[in-house]
Amino acid sequence: MTAPNFPDLTLPQMLRLHARQQGERTAIRQKDFGIWNAVSFADYFTRAAAVGHGLRSLGLGEGGHVAVLSENRIEWVLAQLGAGLVGAVTVGVYPTSPANEVAYVLGHSDTQVVVCEDQEQVDKVLERRAELPALKRIVVMEKKGLRAYAPGTVLSFDDLVAEGERHGQAHPGLIDEVLARQSLTDIALMIYTSGSTGKPKGAMLTYANLRAQAIAIAERLGLDAETTHVSYLPLCHVAEQMLTTMTPLYLGSQVNFGESVRTIQEDLREVAPSMFLGVPRIWEKLHASIYIKMLEAGGVRRALFERLMAACQPFAETAPENRTLYQRAVFFIGWLLFFRALQNFIGLGKVKVAMTGAAPISPHIVRFFRTIGVPLIEVYGATETSGMATGQRLSNLVPGCVGPAAEGVSLARGDHGELLVKGGIVFAGYYKGEDATAGALRDGWLHTGDVVEFINGQVKIVDRLKDIMITAGGKNLSPSEIENVAKGSAFIKECIVIGEARKYVSALIQIDFETVGKWAEENAVSYTNFRNLAENPRVRALIEGEVARANGQLAQVSHIRRFHLLAKELDHDDDEVTATMKVRRSNIQKKYAAEIESLYATA
């Protein structure tokens, strides 16, 4: 597809343009109490402008910082675009973060106004209020169940809008004046990294970065104004930002907000979007849900499904138009009997392109979805690249790769095979992090910290440079490769590989409670809770078989020789994973030091 030629305008300027040129067109649909309510571009702009005026009335000036602490909903983007319309910068905060992490982001970012979803989020802020001298006001979207606070402590979102409408009447030319001097070089967003190895860093993204990313995404995925998307991944993450604000506000396409992240599967079935992004854990959960359906089907149906999967898998990466007549016939039978129903079951029956990114994924999972007809591509990117930096094309799927460079992006390999990225998508730097910025940006190149190989013009991610292990025998190993092969099993949710300076590879493994629980029911294995299930000898035997299967796909030196089954799920509150569910390796290795040593104890 030819790269689109978007106007040299910022996101707030694009919103105003759409409101003027196609104001009646639906920009957003928000589901409330089971009903999808449409919001036009004209309404989008009007409501965002009221929020912007309201923020200005609270004393927020141009360049000021507004944080949003909420699940995805229309108020999130109204706060973001409202802030942009009056020249302020938006800071996203994960709604799953505990109070101490919320306080760190608000404090480090010098946030002046925080917009919270409900009482739970407000209480996190108030718990650490004394540590936030820059914070002027707290705004809350949902007043339901809100307990009494001291006067002036919390302002409702509705009251913010009402105050904004009054402020707008008193200052009718304010937004046009701000937008007249707003430029692509202005900072638009601050997105905090996950902090898997230390404190999160605030990556500053300019409007030029957002525009460059919109061009890259639209070109690689073939998106247009008719594209529909369901927004459910956290908007404080760059992956969702590129699909909910960046690209739709340049294309003029439609975004859908469901009632909750917990209703995503139902929302997908109702919307049937043309484009979908799932992080690896989402694809793993969808894979597990299908696996459970097949367990329930049992007998002849399951056997027939497995035979059709085996028959279709060899040409899963072949574009439909390049398949032989025989391959098309076999796939059509599979589609009639199973694949169509499975696509509709996961809500992707009408999707034209689906993506996985943000973390490594098992090749087995990717091939599974391609086999049942989901047009799934792998993309690679980071907060510092404003989203996607490389992405596959459906016409040229190379297994294990994440595609060639995105539109307007240059790639190179640095020392130790590190991927270097240059282009309009590369961020402006870290907020209050001059040393970190100097370490990441050198001579215009972003040093990603990822080790890669180039295969026929496509990028293959080997691992994080800091995570490459060297065994006692001097062998270099990629823990991510081993872990992802193991996680190809529907019964394994997490796998943390150990091997640095060790004689062999071992692992800490967390079972998938849902699928292993279903297996236990089918096989008359009784259990009461997660620990009880994980410690059952028959479950251990099940996982031993899955590890053996994974080892069969790995080089001898990478085989998992011994493993320990975790007796609990890894938890963000226990500092074992980040808000984006990335494993904090160093924390886990310290916490489970005794269990790890037992894996290397001599008999």
C-alpha positions in Angstrom: 0.0 0.0 0.0 1.2 3.5 -0.7 2.0 5.6 2.4 -0.7 8.1 3.1 0.1 11.8 2.9 -1.4 13.1 6.1 -1.6 16.9 6.7 1.2 18.6 8.7 -1.2 19.0 11.6 -1.2 18.0 15.3 -3.8 15.6 16.7 -5.9 18.5 18.2 -5.7 20.3 14.9 -6.8 17.1 13.1 -9.8 16.7 15.4 -10.9 20.3 14.7 -10.5 19.7 11.0 -12.6 16.5 11.0 -15.3 18.4 13.1 -15.4 21.1 10.5 -15.3 18.9 7.4 -17.2 15.7 8.4 -18.7 16.6 11.7 -21.6 14.1 11.5 -19.4 11.1 10.9 -19.1 8.7 13.8 -15.8 9.0 15.6 -16.4 7.0 18.8 -18.9 4.5 20.1 -19.1 4.0 23.8 -21.0 1.1 25.3 -23.0 1.9 28.4 -25.5 -0.5 30.0 -25.5 -2.7 27.0 -26.1 0.1 24.5 -23.6 1.5 22.0 -23.8 5.3 21.9 -22.3 7.1 18.9 -20.3 10.3 19.2 -19.7 12.3 16.0 -16.5 14.1 15.2 -18.3 17.4 15.9 -19.4 16.2 19.3 -15.9 14.8 20.0 -14.4 18.2 19.4 -17.1 20.1 21.3 -16.8 17.9 24.4 -13.0 17.8 24.3 -13.0 21.6 24.0 -15.2 21.9 27.1 -12.7 19.7 29.0 -9.8 21.8 27.8 -11.5 25.0 28.9 -12.3 23.3 32.2 -8.6 22.4 32.7 -7.6 25.9 31.9 -10.1 27.2 34.5 -8.3 25.0 37.1 -5.1 27.0 36.4 -3.5 24.6 33.9 -1.3 26.5 31.4 0.3 25.6 28.1 2.9 23.0 28.7 1.2 21.9 31.9 0.8 18.2 32.7 -2.5 16.3 33.0 -2.5 12.7 34.1 -5.3 10.2 33.4 -5.8 7.2 35.8 -8.5 5.1 34.3 -9.5 2.1 32.1 -10.3 2.9 28.5 -13.4 5.0 28.0 -14.5 8.1 26.1 -13.5 10.4 29.0 -9.9 9.2 28.7 -9.5 10.6 25.2 -11.7 13.6 26.0 -9.2 14.5 28.7 -6.3 13.8 26.4 -7.6 15.8 23.4 -9.0 18.5 25.8 -5.5 18.9 27.3 -4.1 19.1 23.8 -6.6 21.7 22.6 -5.3 24.1 25.3 -1.6 23.2 24.8 -1.1 20.8 27.8 0.6 17.4 27.9 -1.1 14.2 28.8 0.5 11.6 31.1 -1.0 8.1 31.2 -1.1 6.1 34.5 -1.9 2.4 34.7 -5.2 1.9 36.5 -3.9 -1.4 37.9 -0.9 0.3 39.6 -0.8 0.4 43.4 -0.7 3.7 45.2 3.1 3.9 45.4 3.6 3.4 41.6 0.8 6.0 40.9 2.5 8.4 43.2 5.9 7.9 41.5 4.5 8.7 38.1 2.4 11.7 39.2 5.4 13.1 41.2 8.1 12.4 38.6 6.0 13.9 35.8 5.1 17.1 37.8 1.4 16.4 37.2 -0.8 19.4 38.0 -4.3 17.8 37.4 -5.1 14.1 37.6 -8.3 12.7 36.1 -9.4 9.5 37.9 -12.0 7.0 36.9 -13.6 6.3 40.3 -13.2 6.3 44.0 -10.7 3.5 44.0 -8.3 5.5 41.8 -9.0 8.7 43.8 -8.1 7.0 47.0 -4.7 5.9 45.6 -3.9 9.5 44.9 -5.1 10.8 48.3 -3.1 8.1 50.0 0.1 9.7 48.7 -1.2 13.3 48.3 1.4 14.7 50.7 4.2 13.5 48.3 2.7 15.5 45.3 3.4 19.2 45.8 2.8 20.0 42.1 -0.7 18.4 42.1 -3.4 21.1 42.1 -6.7 19.2 41.5 -8.2 15.8 41.4 -11.0 15.1 38.9 -13.2 12.0 39.1 -15.3 10.5 36.2 -17.7 8.3 38.2 -19.4 9.8 41.2 -21.3 6.6 42.0 -20.5 5.4 45.5 -18.1 8.2 46.1 -17.7 8.8 49.8 -17.6 12.2 51.3 -14.3 14.1 50.8 -13.3 17.5 52.3 -14.7 20.4 50.2 -12.5 21.2 47.3 -10.7 17.9 47.4 -12.3 16.2 44.3 -14.1 17.7 41.3 -16.5 15.6 39.2 -15.8 15.3 35.5 -19.3 16.6 34.8 -18.6 19.7 36.9 -15.3 20.1 35.0 -17.2 20.1 31.7 -19.8 22.5 33.0 -17.1 24.9 34.2 -15.3 24.5 30.9 -18.5 25.5 29.0 -18.7 28.7 31.1 -15.0 29.3 30.6 -15.4 28.8 26.8 -18.2 31.4 26.6 -16.0 33.9 28.4 -12.9 33.0 26.2 -14.4 32.0 22.8 -11.1 32.4 20.9 -8.8 30.5 23.3 -8.6 27.2 21.5 -8.1 28.7 18.0 -5.3 30.9 19.5 -3.6 27.9 21.1 -3.9 25.7 17.9 -2.6 28.6 15.8 0.8 28.4 17.6 0.8 24.6 18.2 3.4 22.8 16.1 4.4 19.3 15.4 7.6 19.8 17.5 5.5 20.3 20.7 5.4 17.5 23.3 2.0 15.7 23.1 2.3 12.7 25.4 4.4 11.3 28.2 4.3 7.6 28.3 6.0 5.8 31.1 8.0 2.6 30.4 7.0 -0.6 32.2 10.0 -0.4 34.6 10.8 -4.1 34.4 14.4 -3.4 35.5 14.1 -0.2 37.5 12.0 2.9 37.9 9.7 3.7 35.0 11.0 6.4 32.6 8.8 9.1 31.1 9.2 9.0 27.3 8.3 12.3 25.7 6.5 11.9 22.3 6.0 14.9 20.0 3.1 15.5 17.7 5.5 14.8 14.9 6.2 11.4 16.4 2.5 10.6 16.5 2.0 11.7 12.9 4.9 9.6 11.7 3.5 6.6 13.6 0.0 7.1 12.1 1.6 7.0 8.6 3.6 3.9 9.5 0.6 2.0 10.9 -1.8 3.0 8.1 0.7 2.0 5.4 1.7 -1.4 6.9 -1.8 -2.5 7.9 -3.7 -1.1 4.9 -6.0 1.0 7.1 -8.5 3.6 5.8 -11.4 5.7 7.0 -13.7 2.7 7.1 -11.4 0.8 9.7 -13.1 -0.1 13.0 -11.2 -0.8 16.2 -12.1 -1.9 19.7 -10.0 0.0 22.3 -9.3 -2.1 25.4 -5.5 -2.3 26.0 -4.4 0.4 28.5 -4.3 3.8 26.9 -1.3 4.7 29.0 0.6 2.2 26.8 1.9 3.3 23.4 0.4 0.3 21.5 -3.2 1.4 22.3 -2.4 5.0 21.8 -1.4 4.4 18.2 -4.7 2.7 17.4 -7.1 4.8 19.5 -5.8 8.3 18.9 -2.9 8.6 16.5 -4.1 6.7 13.5 -7.9 7.3 13.8 -7.5 11.0 14.1 -5.6 11.2 10.9 -7.7 8.7 9.0 -11.1 9.8 10.4 -11.9 6.2 11.4 -14.0 4.7 14.2 -13.0 3.7 17.7 -15.2 1.6 20.0 -15.0 1.6 23.8 -16.6 -1.4 25.5 -18.0 -1.4 29.1 -14.9 -2.8 30.6 -11.7 -4.7 29.8 -13.5 -7.7 31.4 -16.1 -7.7 28.6 -13.7 -7.5 25.7 -14.7 -10.9 24.1 -18.4 -10.0 24.2 -17.6 -6.5 22.8 -15.5 -8.0 20.0 -18.4 -10.2 19.0 -20.8 -7.3 18.9 -18.5 -4.9 17.0 -16.7 -7.4 14.8 -13.9 -4.9 14.1 -11.9 -4.8 10.9 -8.6 -4.5 12.8 -7.4 -5.9 16.1 -4.3 -5.7 18.3 -3.6 -8.3 21.0 -0.5 -8.5 23.2 0.9 -12.1 23.5 -1.1 -12.7 26.7 -4.3 -11.9 24.9 -3.5 -14.4 22.1 -2.5 -17.0 24.7 -5.8 -16.5 26.5 -7.8 -16.8 23.2 -5.8 -19.9 22.3 -6.6 -21.4 25.7 -10.3 -20.6 25.4 -10.4 -22.5 22.0 -8.4 -25.4 23.5 -11.0 -25.6 26.3 -13.8 -25.7 23.7 -12.0 -28.6 22.0 -11.6 -30.4 25.3 -15.3 -30.1 25.9 -16.2 -31.2 22.4 -14.1 -34.4 22.8 -14.3 -37.6 20.7 -14.8 -37.5 17.0 -15.2 -33.6 16.7 -11.8 -33.0 18.5 -10.1 -35.7 16.3 -11.5 -34.1 13.1 -10.4 -30.6 14.2 -6.9 -31.8 14.9 -6.7 -33.5 11.5 -7.9 -30.4 9.7 -5.4 -28.3 11.7 -2.6 -30.6 10.7 -3.7 -30.5 7.1 -3.9 -26.6 7.0 -0.9 -25.8 9.0 1.8 -26.3 6.3 0.3 -23.4 4.2 -0.7 -21.2 7.1 1.8 -18.5 6.1 0.9 -18.7 2.4 -1.2 -15.8 1.3 -4.8 -17.0 0.3 -4.3 -15.8 -3.3 -1.1 -17.9 -3.6 -2.5 -21.2 -2.4 -3.1 -24.2 -4.7 -6.6 -25.3 -5.5 -6.1 -28.3 -3.2 -5.0 -26.0 -0.3 -8.0 -23.8 -0.8 -10.4 -26.7 -0.8 -8.9 -28.2 2.4 -9.1 -24.8 4.1 -12.7 -24.3 2.9 -13.7 -27.6 4.6 -12.0 -26.5 7.8 -13.6 -23.1 7.6 -17.1 -24.6 7.1 -16.7 -27.1 9.9 -14.7 -25.3 12.5 -12.7 -22.2 11.6 -15.6 -19.8 10.9 -17.2 -20.7 14.2 -14.0 -20.2 16.1 -13.3 -16.8 14.4 -16.8 -15.7 15.4 -16.4 -17.1 18.9 -13.3 -14.9 19.6 -14.9 -11.9 17.8 -12.5 -11.8 14.8 -14.8 -13.1 12.1 -14.6 -9.9 10.0 -11.0 -8.8 10.9 -8.9 -7.8 7.9 -5.6 -7.6 9.8 -4.7 -8.6 13.4 -1.5 -7.8 15.2 0.6 -9.1 18.0 3.4 -7.1 19.5 4.8 -5.4 22.7 6.4 -8.7 23.9 7.7 -12.0 22.4 5.2 -14.6 21.5 5.3 -18.3 20.9 5.6 -19.2 17.2 3.1 -22.1 17.9 0.5 -19.6 19.0 1.0 -17.4 15.9 0.8 -20.3 13.5 -2.3 -21.6 15.3 -4.3 -18.5 14.6 -3.0 -18.2 11.0 -4.1 -21.8 10.5 -7.7 -21.1 11.4 -7.7 -18.1 9.1 -7.0 -15.1 11.4 -4.8 -12.7 9.3 -2.2 -12.3 12.1 1.0 -10.3 11.7 3.9 -9.7 14.1 5.1 -6.2 14.7 7.9 -4.8 16.8 8.2 -1.5 18.6 8.7 0.3 21.8 7.5 3.3 23.8 10.6 5.1 22.4 9.5 4.5 18.8 6.0 5.8 19.4 4.7 2.3 18.7 5.5 0.1 15.7 9.0 0.2 14.2 8.8 -2.9 12.1 5.9 -5.0 10.9 5.1 -7.9 8.7 3.0 -7.7 5.6 0.3 -10.3 5.0 1.7 -11.0 1.6 5.1 -11.9 3.0 4.9 -13.7 6.3 8.3 -15.1 7.5 7.8 -17.2 10.6 9.7 -16.0 13.6 10.3 -12.5 12.1 8.7 -9.2 12.8 8.8 -7.8 9.3 10.8 -5.1 7.6 11.2 -1.5 8.7 8.0 0.6 8.9 7.5 3.5 6.5 10.0 6.3 7.1 12.2 4.1 9.4 15.9 3.2 9.0 17.4 0.2 10.8 20.9 -0.9 11.5 22.8 -3.4 13.7 25.1 -2.0 16.3 27.6 -3.7 18.7 26.6 -7.2 19.8 23.8 -7.2 17.2 21.8 -4.5 18.9 19.0 -3.0 16.8 19.3 0.7 16.0 16.4 2.7 14.8 16.2 6.1 13.1 13.2 8.1 11.8 10.3 10.3 12.6 8.9 7.8 15.1 11.9 8.1 17.5 11.0 9.9 20.7 12.3 13.3 22.0 13.9 11.9 25.1 13.1 11.0 28.7 11.5 13.6 31.0 14.1 14.7 33.6 16.4 11.9 32.4 19.3 13.5 30.5 21.7 10.7 31.2 19.2 8.0 30.2 18.4 10.0 27.0 22.1 10.3 26.2 22.4 6.5 26.6 19.5 5.7 24.4 19.9 8.4 21.6 23.3 8.6 20.0 24.0 10.4 16.7 20.3 10.3 15.9 20.0 6.5 16.4 17.9 4.9 19.1 19.7 2.1 20.8 16.8 -0.3 21.5 18.7 -2.8 23.7 17.3 -5.7 21.5 19.6 -8.2 19.8 18.4 -9.0 16.3 19.3 -10.8 13.1 18.3 -9.7 9.6 16.8 -12.4 7.4 16.0 -11.5 3.8 15.3 -7.9 4.8 13.1 -8.9 7.8 14.0 -8.5 11.4 14.2 -11.4 13.8 14.3 -10.5 17.5 16.7 -12.7 19.4 16.3 -11.3 22.9 17.0 -8.3 25.1 20.7 -7.6 25.2 20.7 -7.6 29.0 18.8 -11.0 29.1 21.2 -13.0 26.9 22.5 -15.8 29.1 26.0 -17.4 29.1 26.0 -20.9 30.6 28.9 -22.4 32.6 30.0 -24.0 29.4 30.3 -20.7 27.6 27.2 -21.1 25.4 25.1 -18.0 24.6 21.3 -18.6 25.0 18.2 -16.6 24.5 15.8 -17.1 27.4 12.9 -15.6 25.5 13.2 -18.2 22.7 13.1 -21.0 25.2 10.3 -19.5 27.2 8.1 -18.8 24.2 8.4 -22.3 22.9 7.4 -23.6 26.3 4.5 -21.1 26.5 3.2 -22.5 23.2 1.5 -25.0 25.5 -2.0 -24.1 26.6 -1.2 -25.4 30.0 1.8 -23.1 30.7 1.1 -19.5 31.4 4.5 -18.3 32.4 8.0 -19.7 32.1 11.1 -18.0 33.6 14.3 -19.6 32.4 17.4 -19.8 34.6 20.8 -20.6 33.1 23.3 -17.7 33.6 26.7 -19.3 34.6 24.8 -22.6 35.2 25.6 -26.1 33.9 22.2 -26.5 32.3 18.9 -24.7 31.8 16.2 -24.8 34.4 12.9 -22.9 34.7 10.2 -21.6 37.0 6.9 -22.5 35.5 3.4 -21.1 36.3 0.5 -23.3 35.1 -2.5 -21.8 33.3 -5.1 -22.3 36.0 -8.1 -22.2 33.7 -6.9 -24.8 31.1 -5.1 -27.0 33.7 -8.3 -26.8 35.8 -10.4 -27.9 32.8 -8.0 -30.8 32.1 -8.2 -31.8 35.7 -12.0 -32.0 35.5 -11.8 -34.0 32.3 -9.3 -36.4 33.9 -10.9 -36.8 37.4 -8.2 -34.9 39.2 -9.6 -33.2 42.3 -8.3 -29.9 43.5 -9.4 -26.9 45.7 -7.2 -24.0 44.7 -4.2 -22.9 42.6 -1.6 -24.3 45.0 -3.4 -27.6 45.4 -3.6 -28.0 41.7 0.0 -27.1 40.9 1.3 -29.5 43.5 -0.7 -32.5 42.2 1.6 -35.2 40.9 -0.5 -35.8 37.8 -0.3 -32.1 37.0 3.4 -32.2 37.3 3.4 -35.2 34.9 1.3 -33.2 32.5 3.8 -30.3 32.6 6.7 -32.7 32.2 5.2 -33.8 28.9 4.7 -30.3 27.8 8.3 -29.4 28.6 9.5 -32.5 26.7 7.5 -31.3 23.7 9.1 -27.9 23.9 12.5 -29.4 24.3 11.9 -31.3 21.1 11.8 -28.0 19.2 15.0 -26.6 20.8 18.7 -27.2 20.4 20.2 -29.6 23.0 21.9 -26.9 24.9 18.6 -25.0 25.3 16.7 -27.9 26.8 14.9 -27.3 30.1 16.4 -30.1 32.3 14.6 -29.3 35.5 11.8 -27.1 36.5 9.9 -25.9 39.6 6.1 -25.3 39.5 5.1 -22.1 41.2 2.5 -22.5 43.9 0.9 -19.1 43.1 0.3 -16.8 40.1 2.8 -14.0 39.5 1.3 -10.8 40.8 1.8 -7.1 40.1 1.1 -6.2 43.7 4.0 -8.6 44.8 6.3 -6.8 42.4 6.8 -9.9 40.3 5.4 -8.5 37.1 4.9 -5.0 35.7 1.6 -3.3 34.9 2.0 -4.7 31.4 2.6 -8.2 32.8 6.3 -8.2 31.9 8.2 -10.4 34.3 10.6 -8.7 36.7 13.4 -11.3 36.3 15.7 -10.0 39.0 12.9 -9.7 41.6 11.7 -13.2 40.9 15.2 -14.7 41.0 15.7 -13.1 44.4 12.3 -14.2 45.7 12.7 -17.8 44.5 16.4 -18.1 45.2 15.9 -21.3 47.3 13.7 -23.0 44.7 16.2 -22.1 42.0 19.2 -23.5 44.0 17.2 -26.7 44.6 17.1 -27.2 40.8 20.9 -27.4 40.7 21.4 -29.3 44.0 23.1 -32.7 43.4 21.1 -35.8 44.2 
